[in-house]
């Protein structure tokens, strides 16, 4: 696999659309030269180190023997290079070895990593979530013990939520935590679908685990979060946690997805008792944005592969000259740039402390961008024709890898429920109406903004079940318009002929379809419930 970081597109989305310059007072050390150097260095690591082992890692996969997961050839060397470059700690606290840069810049770096090798990128992505959770909720001694080694990449981190009987319904989890005389807890239970839960790239793995303390209230109100290291900190002895199985997956074959058994493992409470969901949501919200970025990143990789093939493949001349192929390529590139602007803007809102905008954009970034990843990867397969449907062509891997992202970190249906139930109802549409008014400032997308305004009024007034029936369509509409608004704002700040042409194509082919979403949003629960399945 080959990959070249699209620096110009990334910079426009980051600096103009997401308005990275608005952070200048908070991050005075981040000038244009520094930003370019970071993006170019990350792109070099991605193209020279990570992309060459993407396909071979997909074919080799990972193996489990004697409780040890062995990663694909080349992954150890790649991780050592990633660690040596200091990439894990770009946005982390300087007090613990981080570089203190904006999360938006770190997110842009992760785009290059995921484009080059999504299986690899999942390892540092999960560690970033562990870092943020411990920074936000950990006690001082926990920060001193874990943060520096996580930030330098010496250790990695995981997130342990799901159990066989408790998927998205975390209140049904049964993993138990029994208090011990030394202040620790004995953690017993089983967790499934744990990304990079066991591997051979770091000497220690720090698991953040949801469990229920004996006597805790039932449901989600009784969940606590614990730090459970693979190796104990006091004497370096092996803790009672192990991988007992690996999932055979559709894609991301080089990323171990583990079933983890906690057999009285020693763990330490992080945050308050029965407040584990609050701590875990710190990780999950960070992960949701990163997964959205994965969608954009894999779409970019699929686009580059399809573009190269279209230039080389001859069918009555190079197929890149065929109008339908050009339509597909332009659709890919336009939506990729739209999703890139959305994800970067979400990160900039977080860096700016604009929690209302961050909260509104997070489910949009996660769901809209991951759906984009699947769509773009599918178009990449289509452009390859028959070669896209066979593994030899290379396009199929991007589709297989991208397909997990709409499922990760709360399915996209759950993101739609979150947008409606938590965000829209939470402030009675205030943050959404701010976005709508921003969109109305631009003539090409004003009509679509009016549609979103009508849809928002409907969602706020509708019966709950009717609103839930239209929630996914509502999110798709809001995501489309958020992307268009950010892009239009970017062109206003920094006029760019190439970006203008691409934006115009996006408006004609995507924004013009906004009215059709309204009927779908207003479909109502009865139309679904009355149909015999």
N, C-alpha and C positions, 0 to 999 in steps of 0.2 A: 504494500500500500504506500502511496505517496500523499503528501499533504504540504501545502504552503499557506502559512497564516495570512489571511486577507487583511493586512494591516490598515490599508486605506479605509475599507468598509468598517473595520472595528473602531478606528479612530473617529470616524464621522458619527457613528452610533454613540460612542462614549462621550466625546467632547461636545458635539452639537445637539444630538437628540436627547441624550440623558443629562446634558448640561453639567458635565464634570467640573467645569470652570466655577460653578456655584460653590464648590468646596474649597476654593483657593485660600480663604482665610483659615479654615480648619487644617489644611494640609499645605502650608506655604512651601514646603520642600519639594512638592511635586510640580515641576515645571514640564514644559512640552518635551524638552530633550530627555528628561528622566523617563517620562511616560513612553516615548518612542523606544528608548533603550530597553525598557522592561518588556514591551510587546515583541520587539525583534528578538531578544534573547529567549523569551518563552517560545516564540515561533521556531527558533533554531532547535531548541531541545525537542519540540514536538515533531518537527520534520526529520531530524537526523537520528533521534534516539527512540522515540515512541512509535511513530508511524511504521518504521520497518519491521517491528515485531507485532503489529496488529493482526495481520492475517495468519502468521505462524502461530501466534498465541491462540487464535480462534481454533486452529486445527489441533494444536497440542492439548489445549485445555489444562485442567489441574487434576491432581491425583491425591487420594487420601490413603495413608497407610500408617498404622501404629499411632493414631491420633495426630499425625503430622500431615499438613497439606503442602504439597510441592507445587510451586508455580511453574508456568511455562518457561522454556529457555529464553534467556535475555531479559526477563523481568527483574531479576535481582540487580543486574547491571544498570538497567534503566532506573530503578528506584534509587540506587546509590547516586546516580547522576542528578535525579530530581532533588534528593536530600542535600547533596553537596551544593546545589545552586541556591539553597535557602528559600525555595519556592513555597514550602509549607507555611512559613510564618509571615508572608507578605503583609497581611492585615492584622496580625496578632499584636498583643500588648508588648511594647518594647521592654517593659519591666521583666518579662520572662523570655527575652530573646527574639521577640517579633520585630517587624520593621515598621509597624504602625501606619501602613498605607491604607487608602480607602478600600473598603470591601469591593467597590466597583472595579477597581484595578485588579484585585485578586480574582474576581469573577472573570474578567477578560482573559487573564492568564489561564484559568481553568477551561475556558472555551477552547483554547489551542490544545490543551491536554486531551480533552474529551474528543475533539475532532480527530486527533491523531490516533487515539487508542482509548475508547470508552471503558473497556475492561480495566485498564490500568488506572484511569482517572477516578474510578469509584473508590479506590483505596484512600488517596488524599482527601477526597470529598467527605468521606465519613469521618476522617480525623479532624477536618475543619469543624464539623458539627460538635464533636467531643470537646474541642478546644473552646468553642463558644459557650457550650453548656457549663463547663467548669469555670470559665472566666466569669460568667454571669451568676451562677448559683453555688459555686464551690466555696468552702471555708478556706481561710488563708493557708492552713497547712496543706490542704488538698491542692491548692494552686501551686504552692512551692514544690510539692512532690511530683506533680504530673505535667504541669504546663510546659516547662522548658523542654522536656524530652518529646512531648507531642509537637510543639512548635518547631523544633529542629528536624522533626521527622525521624528521630531515633526510635520512637515508639509510634504505634498507630492506634486509632480508636474505632469503636463500633457503636452501633445503636441497636439494642435488643428490646423489641416490642412484641412482635407477633408470636403467638403460640398456636398449636394445632387447632384448638377449639376457639381461639380468639384472634380473629384477623383485625379488621378495623374497629371492632367493638372491644376496645382495650379494657373496659370495665369487667369483661368476662375472664380476664387472665387469672391464672391460679398459681403462678410461681410465688413461693412463700419466702419470707425473710424472718429468721428467728434471732432475736437479740442475744448477744454473747456477753460474757462477763467483762471482756476487754473493750467493749463499746462497738465492736464490729457486729456483723450479722452473718448468719449462715444462710446462703441463698440456695434454694432447691427448686428445680423446675426445668422445663425444656422450652427453648426458643427456636423458631424456624425462620427461614429466609434471611439469615444474618449475613449480609454482604461483607466479605473479607473477614469473617469471624475467626478464621484460622489461616495462617500462611507462614511462609519461611523468609519473609523479607525484613522483618524487624524482630529484635530479641524479646520484645514484650508487646502485648496487645491489651489495651485498656477498654474493657467492656462497660458501657453504661446500660444498666439493666433495670427494667421496671418489674417490681415485685410487690407483694402485699404483706405487710407486717401482721403478725398474729394479733387478732382483735381489732383490726382496722375496719372502718365502715365498708359495706358492700359497694360494688360498682366502682366507677371512676374516682369517687371521692376518697377511696381508701388505697390509692396507689402511691407508692414511693419509688424514688430512683436511687440506685446504688452504683458505686464504682467498684468493679470487680476486675482486678488485674489478672492476666494469665499467670504471671509470676508474682508472688508476694513481695512487698517492698522491704520488709524487715530483714529477711534472710535469703531472698532470691529463690525460695522453694516454689515448686509447681503448685498452683492453686487447683482446686477440684472443679475445673471447668474444661470441657473438651468438645471437640467436633466429633459427632457420631455419624455424620452423613453429609454428602454433597448432592445438590440438586443437579439433574441433567436438564439443561435449559435450552430454550429455543435459540438464544443468543448469548452475548457476553460470556463466551465459554472460558475465557482466561481469567474471569473474576469468580473466585470461589463463593458460592452461596451455601451457607452451612446450616445444619441443624446442630444447635449447641445444647449440651447437657450440663446443668449446674447441679452438682451432687454434694450439697453442703459447702459450696465455695464461700470463701471469706470475702465479704463485701462491706463497703462503708457507705452510710447514708450521705447523699448529696442534697443539700437544701433541707426543707422541713419534712417531717413525717406527713404522709398522706397528701403531699403537694408535688408528687412526682410528675404529674401530667404537665404542670406549668414548666418544670425544668425540661421535660422531654420536648415540649413544643418549641423551646428555644432551638433545640437541635432540628426539629422537623421543619420549622419555618426556614431555617438556613438551607436545609436539604431540599426543600421544595423549590427554592429559587435556583439552586445548583442543578436540580434535575431539569427544570425548564431550560437552563443553559445547555444541558446535555442534548435536549431536543434540537436546539439551534445548531449545536456543534456537529452532531451526526448528520444533520441536514446539509451543512456546509461541506462535510467530507463526501457525502453522496453527490452533491452538486459538482464538486471538483472532479470526481471520478467520471460522472456522466458527461461533463464538458469535454474532458480529455478524450473520451471514447467517441463523442459526436464529431470531434475534429478529425479523428483518425479513420473512422468507419466510413466506407464508401458504398453507397447504394444509389446509383444514378447521380454520382457526385457525392462529396462529403455530406453526411446526414445533417450536419449542423446548418446547412443551407435550406433544409426542409422547414417550411413554416410551422408545422405542428411540433417539430423537435425544438425549434426556437421558442415556441410558446411555452413548452414545458420547462425549458431551461430558465426562461425569464420568470416564470411563476416561482420556481425554486429560489432563484436569487432574490426576488422581491420579497417573498415571505420570510426568507432567512434574515434579510436586513430589518424587516419589520419586527420579527421576534427578538433579534439582537438588541434593537432599541428598547424594547419592552423590558427585557431582563436587566440590561444595564441601568435603565431608569429606576427600576425597583431597588437595585443596590445603591444608587445614588441617594434615593429617598431615605434609605436606612442610614447611610453615612451622614446625611443632613439632619437626621433626627425627626424627619417628617413622618411620624408614625401613621397618620391617617392615610397618606398616599401609599406608604409601604404596605399597609394592611390591605388596601384595596387592590393594589397591583399584584401582590404575591400569588393569589389563586389564578389570576389571569396569566401571569408569567409561567406558572407551572403547567397549567392545562393547555392554554393556547399554543405555547411553544412546543410542548411534547406532541400534541396532535400534528403540528407542523412538521416535526421530525419524521413521523411516520409517513405523512403525505409526501414529503420531499424524497424520502428514501424509496417510496413506491414509484414515484416518477422517475427516479434514477434507474430502477429496474426496467421500467417501461422503455426508457430511452435506449437501454442496452438490448432491447428485444429478447430473442432467445438466449443470448449470452447473459442476460440479467437473471434468468430463471435457473441457471446452473451455477454451482459454486465456483467453477473455474473463472467466471467473469468477474467476480469480486464484488459486484453490486449487491448481491443477496445478503452479505454479512451486515451491511449498513441497515437494511430493513429488519433483519433479525435482532440486531442490537437495539435499534430505536424502539422496537415494540414494547420493551419493558417500561420505558419512561412514562407513558400515560398511566401505568399501574403503580409505579413507585410512589412512596410518601403520601399515601392517600390517593386513590384513583381519581381520574379527572371528574367522575361523577361526584365524588366527595368534595372536590374543589368547587364544583358548582353549588353544592349545598352550603359550603362555607361562605361563598360569595353572597348567597341569598340570606342564610340564617344568621351569620355572624356579622358580616360587613354591611350588607344593605339594610337589614332590619336594625342592626346595632346603632346606626346613626341616622336612621330614617332616610337614607339615600343622600346625605349631605356630601360625602366625599365623591360619590358618583356624579352628582350634579355639578360639582366643581370641574370634574373631567369633561362633562358634556359641554359646559360653557366654554372651556378651552377649545374643544373641537369646533364649536360653532363659530369661532373666530376665523376659520379658514373655509373659504367658499367651496373648494372641491369636496369637502367632507361634511358640509353643513347639513345636507339632507340626511345623511347617515346618522349624524348626531341627533337630529330630530326624532328619528326612529328609535334610537336608544332612550331618549327622554320619554317617549310614549311607552316603551317597554318597561322602563323603570317605574313609571306611575302604575302600570298594571301589576308588576311584581309586588309593589308595596300594598296595593289594595286587594289583591287576590286572596282567596282562601288558601291556606297553607298547602294543601295537596295540589291545587291547581298551579301554584307558584313552583312547587317542587317538580311538577311535570315539565315545566318550561325552563328549569334552571340551567340545564346544559346548553340549550340554545341561547339563553340569555348571556351566559358566560362567553360563548363563541362570538356573539355580537359585540359585547363589551370589549373583549380582547382585540377584535378587529379594529374597532374605533380607537381604542387606546393606542394601538400601534400607529395608526394613521395620524393621530394627533401628535404624538411624539416626533414622528418623522417630519410632519409639517413644521413643527416648532424648530426642529433642527435645520431645516432649509431656511427658515426665517433668520436664524442666528448666523448661519454659515452657508450662503448660496453655493450650490454645487451642481454643475450641469449634468454630470453622470447620475448623481443621486436624484435630481429632479426628474429625469426621464424614467428612472426606475420607480419613483414615487407615483408618477402619472400612470404608469402601467398598473401599479397596485390599486390605485383608486378605481380605474376602469374595470379591472378584472375581479376585485375583491370587495371594495367598499360599495360598489353599485348593487351588490346583492343583499345589502342590509335589509331592505323592506321585506324580502322573502322570509327572513328570520322571525318577523313579528308574528305571522300566523302560527309558526311553530311554537313560539313562546306562549301564545294564547291558546294552545291546543286544549289544555285542561286535563284534569285527572280522569274524568269520565271516559274520554276517548281511549285512554289506556286501560282502564279497569274493565270496561264493558267488552273488550275484545277477548274472545276465547283463544287461549294459547295452548 
